[in-house]
C-alpha cells in the first residue's frame, strides 16, 4: 500500500510540474551596431510566439505599454527616443474599451547612443512589457538586459 501511495504522489507531483510551467511567449535578444564614429544603435528585439502580441510604447488606454529603461552610464549619451521597427497593428479591444497599438511576431526597439570616448562599455537596463492573446493577458514582466559595445 505504501508503495502505491508513493507512486501515486510521484505521478501527481510530476504532472503538476508539467502544468505549472510558466508561459513565456516572448523571447528577447540584444545587440549593438556601429553606425558612425562613436555612434551606435542598440537593438532590443522581441520575438513573439504565434497568437500573442506585445504593446507599443504608446499602447493606448488599458494595457501596460512596453518601456525601456537604461541605467546611467558616464561613458555614453542616449540620442533621441527609442524607435520601434516592426509591423505596427492597431485594433479596438473591447476588453480595454480602447484602440490599442501592438506588435505580432517581432519588433525591434532601437536606441541610438554616442560614446563620449572610444572605449568598450556595457549598456545595462530593463524592458518592461505585457503580452496578450485573444483569451488572456499575462501580468507585466520586467526583463534586465546587458549590451556590450565594442568601440574598436
C-alpha positions in Angstrom: 0.0 0.0 0.0 2.8 2.4 0.9 4.5 1.7 -2.5 1.2 2.5 -4.4 0.8 5.7 -2.4 4.3 6.9 -3.1 3.9 6.1 -6.8 0.6 8.0 -6.9 2.1 11.0 -5.2 5.1 10.9 -7.6 2.9 10.8 -10.7 0.8 13.7 -9.3 3.9 15.7 -8.5 5.4 15.3 -12.0 2.0 16.1 -13.6 1.7 19.2 -11.5 5.2 20.3 -12.6 4.3 19.9 -16.2 1.1 22.1 -15.9 2.9 24.6 -13.7 5.2 25.7 -16.5 5.2 29.5 -16.7 4.1 30.8 -20.1 6.8 32.8 -21.7 5.6 33.7 -25.2 8.2 36.4 -25.8 12.0 35.9 -26.2 14.4 38.8 -26.2 17.8 39.4 -27.9 20.2 42.3 -27.6 22.9 43.7 -29.9 24.8 46.8 -30.8 25.7 48.1 -34.3 28.3 50.8 -35.1 26.7 53.4 -37.4 29.4 56.2 -37.1 32.4 57.4 -35.2 31.5 56.7 -31.6 27.8 56.3 -32.6 25.9 53.0 -32.1 22.5 51.6 -32.4 21.3 49.4 -29.6 18.8 46.7 -30.7 16.4 45.2 -28.2 14.4 42.7 -30.2 11.3 40.8 -29.1 10.4 37.6 -30.9 6.7 36.8 -30.1 5.1 33.4 -30.4 2.1 33.0 -32.8 -1.3 34.3 -31.5 0.4 36.6 -28.9 1.3 40.3 -29.1 3.1 42.9 -27.1 2.1 46.5 -26.8 3.8 49.5 -28.4 5.4 52.2 -26.2 2.2 54.2 -26.8 -0.2 51.3 -26.5 -3.5 53.1 -25.8 -5.6 53.1 -22.7 -5.5 50.0 -20.6 -2.6 47.6 -21.1 0.9 48.1 -19.9 2.9 49.7 -22.7 6.4 48.5 -23.5 9.0 50.7 -21.7 12.8 50.6 -21.9 14.9 51.9 -19.0 18.6 52.5 -19.4 20.9 52.7 -16.4 23.1 55.8 -16.4 26.5 55.2 -17.9 29.0 58.1 -17.8 30.7 56.8 -20.9 27.7 57.4 -23.3 24.8 59.6 -24.0 21.4 58.5 -25.3 20.3 60.3 -28.5 16.6 60.8 -29.0 13.9 58.4 -28.1 13.6 54.6 -28.6 12.3 53.8 -32.1 10.1 50.8 -32.9 10.8 48.8 -36.0 8.2 46.3 -36.9 4.7 45.9 -38.3 2.5 48.0 -36.0 -1.0 46.7 -35.7 -3.9 48.9 -34.5 -7.2 47.4 -33.3 -10.1 48.2 -31.0 -10.0 45.9 -27.9 -13.4 45.6 -26.1 -11.6 44.2 -23.0 -9.8 47.5 -22.5 -12.5 49.6 -24.4 -9.7 51.3 -26.3 -8.0 51.3 -29.6 -4.6 49.6 -29.0 -1.3 49.6 -30.8 0.7 46.3 -30.7 3.2 44.0 -32.5 2.9 40.4 -33.5 5.8 38.1 -34.3 8.6 40.6 -33.9 9.5 44.1 -33.0 12.9 45.8 -32.7 13.4 48.6 -30.3 16.3 50.8 -31.4 18.1 53.4 -29.3 21.0 55.4 -30.7 23.9 56.2 -28.3 27.0 58.3 -28.6 30.2 57.2 -26.8 32.0 60.0 -25.0 35.3 58.3 -25.7 36.4 55.4 -27.8 36.3 52.7 -25.1 34.4 49.5 -24.7 31.4 49.7 -22.4 28.3 47.8 -21.4 24.8 49.3 -21.5 22.5 47.9 -18.9 18.8 48.4 -18.3 15.5 46.7 -18.4 12.5 46.2 -20.6 9.0 46.2 -19.1 6.2 44.7 -21.2 2.8 43.0 -21.2 1.9 40.2 -23.6 -1.7 39.1 -24.5 -3.5 36.8 -26.9 -7.2 36.6 -27.7 -8.1 34.8 -24.5 -5.9 36.4 -21.8 -3.1 38.7 -20.8 -0.1 37.8 -18.7 1.0 40.1 -15.9 3.5 42.8 -16.9 7.1 41.5 -16.8 10.4 43.2 -16.4 13.5 41.7 -18.0 17.0 43.0 -17.4 19.4 43.4 -20.3 23.1 44.0 -20.9 24.5 45.1 -24.2 28.2 45.2 -25.0 29.6 48.0 -27.1 32.9 47.2 -28.8 34.4 50.6 -29.5 37.2 49.2 -31.8 
